[in-house]
Amino acid sequence: MIAQFAERLNHVHEYYFSKKLDQIARMRASGLNVINLGIGSPDMLPPKEAILEASSSMQLPHVHGYSSYRSSPELRNALALWLNETYKIKCDPQTEILPLLGSKEGILYLSMALLNPGDTVLIPNPGYPAYSSVAHLVGAKIIYYNLREENHWLPDLSEIESHDLSRCKLMWINYPHMPSGASADVNLFKKLKDFCQRKKIVLCNDNPYGLVLNESPPLSLISSDPDLEVVCELNSFSKSFNMAGWRVGVFIGHRELVNAVISVKSNVDSGMFLPIQHGAIKALKIDQSWHLERNEIYKKRRDIIWDIFDLLRCTYQKNQVGLFIWARVPDTILNVEEFIDDLLLKAHVFITPGTIFGSNGDRYIRASLCSSLESLKLAQKNIEGYIK
């Protein structure tokens, strides 16, 4: 074809999981029962109240047109109440809360609102690959900061400060952390906020895992800076409410930053479908017992993942938070990606190699809890056969 593609695509490739899902689909089409432990796509139902409300709302005549770029006042009010009850933070629903079509779009919109070509952005290593992909798309330069197991997967501010931060405008953090499952505390958030305030850097916490297998009270970065002068945060319904396909997220930030994000968003999408908003409001109002029941199911699944990692002679921490288990492979495995491919081809089990999250993930693998007990037990049986 005659198209000459943009240079930005030289640094952005097809998402790793997209390629692996294609491979798994081909294997399944050939008759193989492949068990996918790589993707964090919840397999359980959202709250039934949310499903019923969205379904009922779709029957209404007035809900099928465009909706507001800011979403409805009712959703923003419900989010403000939920954030206060869950994370003990107070936000103005009119100016400081912006519902999104999933929090992933917030990564792009915030980056487009803040970063000019040549500006720098601080990104964790290991970390969510979308941070790097988006930085490349907007022409920003990346400063990777190290997260290491020996430091409990927390940033080393003295190491970060050794970099040239003169053009740095944004720092991404992600706690509870994906992929390691590490948690932050109030003191870390305060130190990070003070550091970014001194360096004039916007600090954003990507926070979709706070309600999944978290034994501590959920914590928001916003509590470190209630006036939102330095910090902002993304949250999502995908993991907390099993609503990944609904694409419901939220951005919380200073009113000026929210307006800047809307300036980008309003030129890209046309608002969230109203029945989805109505269902999301119902989800926000469910009883805490729903989350406890979901986590009990995940705990049973986690036990089997631990057994699988024991079979593979991996080491891991049992205090991880979130939807995944992160484990270090034994030193006898020389190439993690080759090991993962061999496991897929011979045991028909897919586990994510840590390399896709950055160089500091080189000796690690990650398994998702989004498979039934039956599938996990079959994966365990297959791996037992693979080892023998």
C-alpha positions as CSV (number, residue, x, y, z in Angstrom):
1,M,0.0,0.0,0.0
2,I,1.1,3.6,-0.5
3,A,0.7,4.7,3.2
4,Q,3.8,6.0,4.9
5,F,3.3,5.4,8.6
6,A,4.1,8.0,11.3
7,E,7.5,7.7,12.9
8,R,5.9,7.4,16.3
9,L,4.9,3.9,15.4
10,N,8.5,2.9,15.3
11,H,8.4,2.8,19.1
12,V,4.9,1.4,19.5
13,H,4.2,-2.2,18.6
14,E,1.2,-4.4,18.8
15,Y,0.3,-5.1,22.4
16,Y,2.0,-8.3,23.6
17,F,-1.3,-9.8,24.8
18,S,-3.0,-9.1,21.5
19,K,-0.4,-11.3,19.8
20,K,-0.6,-14.0,22.4
21,L,-4.4,-14.0,22.4
22,D,-4.2,-14.7,18.6
23,Q,-1.9,-17.6,19.2
24,I,-4.1,-19.0,21.9
25,A,-7.1,-18.7,19.7
26,R,-5.4,-20.6,16.9
27,M,-4.4,-23.4,19.3
28,R,-7.9,-23.6,20.6
29,A,-9.3,-23.7,17.1
30,S,-7.0,-26.7,16.5
31,G,-8.7,-28.5,19.4
32,L,-6.3,-27.8,22.2
33,N,-7.7,-26.7,25.6
34,V,-5.4,-23.8,26.4
35,I,-5.7,-22.3,29.9
36,N,-5.0,-18.6,29.8
37,L,-3.6,-17.3,33.1
38,G,-2.1,-14.2,31.5
39,I,-5.0,-11.8,31.1
40,G,-6.6,-9.8,34.0
41,S,-10.1,-9.9,32.5
42,P,-12.5,-10.8,35.3
43,D,-14.6,-13.8,34.5
44,M,-17.2,-13.3,37.2
45,L,-20.4,-11.3,36.8
46,P,-20.7,-7.6,37.7
47,P,-23.2,-6.8,40.5
48,K,-26.6,-8.0,39.4
49,E,-28.1,-4.6,40.3
50,A,-25.8,-3.0,37.7
51,I,-26.8,-5.4,35.0
52,L,-30.5,-5.0,35.7
53,E,-30.3,-1.2,35.8
54,A,-28.3,-1.0,32.5
55,S,-30.7,-3.4,30.8
56,S,-33.8,-1.6,32.0
57,S,-32.3,1.8,31.0
58,M,-31.7,0.6,27.5
59,Q,-35.4,0.3,27.0
60,L,-35.9,4.0,27.5
61,P,-36.3,6.2,24.4
62,H,-34.2,9.1,25.5
63,V,-30.9,7.4,26.4
64,H,-29.6,6.5,23.0
65,G,-28.2,9.8,21.9
66,Y,-24.9,11.5,22.7
67,S,-24.3,12.1,26.4
68,S,-22.2,14.7,28.1
69,Y,-18.4,14.6,27.8
70,R,-18.4,15.0,31.6
71,S,-21.0,12.3,32.0
72,S,-24.2,12.8,34.0
73,P,-24.2,14.8,37.3
74,E,-25.8,11.7,38.9
75,L,-22.8,9.5,38.1
76,R,-20.3,12.2,39.2
77,N,-22.2,12.6,42.5
78,A,-22.3,8.9,43.0
79,L,-18.5,8.7,42.4
80,A,-17.9,11.5,44.8
81,L,-19.9,9.7,47.5
82,W,-18.2,6.3,46.8
83,L,-14.7,7.9,46.8
84,N,-15.5,9.5,50.2
85,E,-16.8,6.3,51.7
86,T,-14.2,4.0,50.2
87,Y,-11.0,6.1,50.1
88,K,-11.9,8.8,52.7
89,I,-11.3,11.6,50.2
90,K,-13.5,14.5,49.3
91,C,-13.8,15.7,45.7
92,D,-16.1,18.2,44.0
93,P,-18.2,16.2,41.6
94,Q,-18.8,19.2,39.4
95,T,-15.2,20.2,38.8
96,E,-12.7,17.5,40.1
97,I,-14.2,14.2,38.9
98,L,-14.3,13.1,35.3
99,P,-15.8,9.7,34.3
100,L,-13.8,8.0,31.5
101,L,-14.4,5.2,29.0
102,G,-12.1,3.1,31.1
103,S,-9.0,4.4,32.9
104,K,-6.7,3.4,30.0
105,E,-7.9,6.4,28.0
106,G,-7.1,8.6,30.9
107,I,-3.4,7.6,30.5
108,L,-3.5,9.0,27.0
109,Y,-5.6,12.0,27.6
110,L,-3.6,13.2,30.6
111,S,-0.3,12.7,28.7
112,M,-1.7,14.7,25.7
113,A,-2.8,17.4,28.1
114,L,0.5,17.8,29.8
115,L,3.4,16.6,27.5
116,N,4.9,18.3,24.6
117,P,7.4,16.5,22.3
118,G,10.7,16.4,24.1
119,D,9.2,16.7,27.6
120,T,10.1,13.9,29.9
121,V,7.9,11.5,31.9
122,L,8.9,9.3,34.8
123,I,7.7,5.7,34.4
124,P,8.2,2.7,36.7
125,N,10.2,-0.3,35.7
126,P,8.5,-2.7,36.0
127,G,5.2,-1.1,35.2
128,Y,2.1,-1.1,33.0
129,P,3.3,-1.1,29.3
130,A,0.7,1.5,28.4
131,Y,2.6,4.3,30.2
132,S,5.6,3.8,27.8
133,S,3.4,3.3,24.7
134,V,1.5,6.5,25.3
135,A,4.7,8.5,26.0
136,H,6.1,7.4,22.6
137,L,2.8,8.3,20.9
138,V,2.9,11.9,22.2
139,G,6.7,12.3,21.5
140,A,7.8,12.4,25.2
141,K,11.1,11.1,26.4
142,I,11.0,8.4,29.1
143,I,12.9,8.3,32.3
144,Y,12.5,4.9,33.7
145,Y,12.8,4.6,37.5
146,N,13.7,1.4,39.1
147,L,11.4,-0.7,41.3
148,R,13.2,-3.7,42.8
149,E,12.2,-6.6,45.0
150,E,14.9,-5.8,47.6
151,N,13.2,-2.3,48.0
152,H,9.8,-3.9,48.2
153,W,9.0,-2.5,44.7
154,L,9.0,1.1,45.9
155,P,10.6,4.1,44.3
156,D,14.1,5.3,45.4
157,L,13.8,9.0,45.3
158,S,17.5,9.7,45.6
159,E,18.1,7.5,42.5
160,I,15.3,9.3,40.7
161,E,16.7,12.7,41.6
162,S,20.0,11.8,40.0
163,H,18.4,12.1,36.6
164,D,18.0,15.4,34.7
165,L,14.4,16.3,35.5
166,S,14.5,19.8,34.1
167,R,11.9,18.9,31.4
168,C,10.0,16.4,33.5
169,K,6.2,17.2,33.8
170,L,4.6,13.9,34.8
171,M,5.4,11.0,37.1
172,W,3.4,7.7,36.9
173,I,2.9,5.6,40.0
174,N,0.7,2.6,40.3
175,Y,-0.2,1.4,43.8
176,P,-1.3,-1.2,44.6
177,H,1.4,-2.0,42.0
178,M,0.9,-4.0,38.9
179,P,2.7,-6.4,38.3
180,S,4.3,-7.0,41.7
181,G,1.2,-6.6,43.9
182,A,3.2,-4.3,46.3
183,S,1.3,-1.7,48.4
184,A,2.2,1.9,49.2
185,D,1.5,3.6,52.5
186,V,0.6,7.2,53.6
187,N,4.3,8.0,54.2
188,L,5.4,7.0,50.7
189,F,2.6,9.0,49.1
190,K,3.5,12.1,51.2
191,K,7.2,11.8,50.2
192,L,6.3,11.4,46.6
193,K,4.0,14.4,46.7
194,D,6.6,16.5,48.4
195,F,9.2,15.5,45.8
196,C,7.0,16.2,42.9
197,Q,5.9,19.5,44.4
198,R,9.5,20.6,44.7
199,K,10.3,19.5,41.2
200,K,7.1,20.9,39.7
201,I,6.0,17.5,38.4
202,V,2.4,16.3,38.2
203,L,2.1,13.0,40.1
204,C,-0.6,10.5,39.0
205,N,-1.5,7.3,40.7
206,D,-3.1,4.6,38.5
207,N,-5.3,2.8,41.1
208,P,-7.5,0.0,39.7
209,Y,-6.6,-2.7,42.2
210,G,-7.4,-1.1,45.6
211,L,-10.4,-3.3,46.4
212,V,-9.0,-6.7,45.2
213,L,-7.4,-8.9,47.9
214,N,-6.4,-5.9,49.9
215,E,-6.3,-6.6,53.6
216,S,-5.6,-2.9,54.5
217,P,-8.0,-0.1,54.1
218,P,-7.9,1.2,50.5
219,L,-5.6,4.2,50.1
220,S,-5.8,7.0,47.6
221,L,-2.9,9.3,46.6
222,I,-5.4,12.2,46.8
223,S,-5.2,12.0,50.6
224,S,-1.6,13.3,50.4
225,D,-2.7,16.5,48.6
226,P,-6.5,17.2,49.2
227,D,-6.2,20.5,47.3
228,L,-5.0,18.6,44.2
229,E,-2.2,21.0,43.5
230,V,0.3,18.3,42.7
231,V,-1.5,14.9,42.5
232,C,-4.2,13.3,40.5
233,E,-5.5,9.7,40.2
234,L,-7.1,7.2,37.9
235,N,-9.5,4.5,39.1
236,S,-11.6,1.9,37.3
237,F,-14.6,-0.4,37.5
238,S,-12.9,-3.1,35.5
239,K,-11.3,-5.0,38.4
240,S,-13.3,-3.7,41.4
241,F,-16.7,-4.5,39.9
242,N,-15.9,-7.1,37.3
243,M,-16.9,-4.6,34.6
244,A,-13.9,-4.6,32.3
245,G,-15.9,-4.7,29.1
246,W,-18.2,-1.8,30.2
247,R,-15.3,0.6,30.0
248,V,-16.0,2.8,33.0
249,G,-13.2,4.7,34.8
250,V,-12.7,8.0,36.5
251,F,-10.1,10.7,36.6
252,I,-9.7,12.8,39.8
253,G,-7.7,16.0,39.6
254,H,-7.6,19.8,40.1
255,R,-10.4,21.5,38.1
256,E,-7.9,23.1,35.8
257,L,-6.3,19.7,35.0
258,V,-9.8,18.1,34.6
259,N,-10.6,20.9,32.1
260,A,-7.4,20.2,30.2
261,V,-8.2,16.5,30.0
262,I,-11.7,17.3,28.7
263,S,-10.2,19.5,26.0
264,V,-8.5,16.3,24.7
265,K,-11.3,13.9,25.5
266,S,-14.1,15.9,23.8
267,N,-12.1,15.7,20.5
268,V,-11.8,12.0,20.7
269,D,-14.9,10.3,22.1
270,S,-18.5,11.4,22.4
271,G,-19.3,10.5,26.0
272,M,-20.4,7.4,27.9
273,F,-23.6,5.5,26.9
274,L,-26.2,6.6,29.5
275,P,-27.4,3.0,30.4
276,I,-23.8,2.2,31.2
277,Q,-23.7,5.2,33.5
278,H,-27.0,4.1,35.2
279,G,-25.5,0.6,35.7
280,A,-22.3,2.1,37.1
281,I,-24.3,4.2,39.6
282,K,-26.0,1.0,40.9
283,A,-22.6,-0.7,41.2
284,L,-21.2,2.1,43.3
285,K,-24.1,1.6,45.8
286,I,-23.7,-2.2,46.4
287,D,-23.1,-3.5,49.9
288,Q,-19.5,-4.2,51.0
289,S,-20.4,-7.9,51.3
290,W,-20.3,-8.2,47.5
291,H,-16.6,-7.3,47.4
292,L,-15.9,-9.6,50.3
293,E,-17.6,-12.5,48.5
294,R,-15.6,-11.8,45.3
295,N,-12.3,-11.7,47.3
296,E,-13.1,-15.0,48.9
297,I,-13.4,-16.6,45.5
298,Y,-10.1,-15.0,44.5
299,K,-8.4,-16.4,47.7
300,K,-9.3,-19.9,46.7
301,R,-8.0,-19.4,43.2
302,R,-4.8,-17.8,44.6
303,D,-4.1,-20.9,46.7
304,I,-3.9,-23.0,43.5
305,I,-1.7,-20.4,41.7
306,W,0.6,-20.6,44.7
307,D,0.6,-24.4,44.3
308,I,1.4,-24.0,40.6
309,F,4.3,-21.6,41.3
310,D,5.6,-24.1,43.9
311,L,5.6,-26.8,41.3
312,L,7.6,-24.5,39.0
313,R,10.0,-23.8,42.0
314,C,9.2,-20.1,41.8
315,T,9.4,-17.8,44.9
316,Y,6.7,-15.2,45.7
317,Q,5.3,-13.0,48.4
318,K,2.0,-14.0,50.0
319,N,1.0,-10.4,50.9
320,Q,0.4,-9.2,47.3
321,V,-2.6,-7.1,46.5
322,G,-4.6,-7.2,43.3
323,L,-5.7,-9.6,40.6
324,F,-2.3,-11.3,39.9
325,I,0.4,-13.3,41.5
326,W,4.0,-12.2,40.7
327,A,6.8,-14.7,41.2
328,R,10.5,-15.0,40.6
329,V,11.6,-18.0,38.5
330,P,14.4,-20.3,39.6
331,D,17.9,-19.5,38.4
332,T,17.9,-22.7,36.4
333,I,15.6,-21.0,33.9
334,L,17.9,-19.0,31.6
335,N,15.3,-17.4,29.3
336,V,11.9,-16.6,30.8
337,E,10.1,-15.9,27.5
338,E,11.4,-19.2,26.1
339,F,10.2,-21.0,29.2
340,I,6.8,-19.3,28.9
341,D,6.5,-20.4,25.3
342,D,7.5,-23.9,26.1
343,L,4.9,-24.1,28.9
344,L,2.2,-22.9,26.5
345,L,3.1,-25.3,23.7
346,K,3.6,-28.4,25.9
347,A,1.4,-27.8,29.0
348,H,-1.2,-25.6,27.2
349,V,-1.0,-23.0,30.0
350,F,-0.2,-19.4,29.3
351,I,1.5,-17.3,32.0
352,T,2.8,-13.8,31.4
353,P,6.6,-13.2,31.3
354,G,7.7,-10.3,33.4
355,T,9.8,-8.9,30.6
356,I,6.8,-7.2,29.1
357,F,6.7,-4.9,32.1
358,G,10.3,-3.8,31.8
359,S,13.8,-4.9,32.3
360,N,13.4,-5.3,36.1
361,G,10.8,-8.0,35.4
362,D,13.3,-10.1,33.5
363,R,13.4,-12.9,36.2
364,Y,9.7,-12.9,36.9
365,I,6.4,-14.3,35.7
366,R,2.8,-13.2,36.5
367,A,-0.4,-15.3,36.7
368,S,-4.0,-14.0,36.7
369,L,-6.7,-15.0,39.1
370,C,-9.4,-14.7,36.4
371,S,-9.9,-18.4,35.8
372,S,-12.3,-20.8,37.4
373,L,-11.2,-23.3,40.0
374,E,-11.8,-26.1,37.5
375,S,-9.5,-24.4,34.9
376,L,-6.8,-23.7,37.5
377,K,-6.9,-27.3,38.7
378,L,-6.5,-28.5,35.1
379,A,-3.6,-26.1,34.6
380,Q,-2.0,-27.5,37.8
381,K,-2.4,-31.1,36.4
382,N,-1.0,-30.1,33.1
383,I,2.0,-28.5,34.7
384,E,2.6,-31.5,36.9
385,G,2.8,-33.6,33.7
386,Y,5.0,-31.0,32.0
387,I,7.5,-31.2,34.9
388,K,7.6,-35.0,34.8
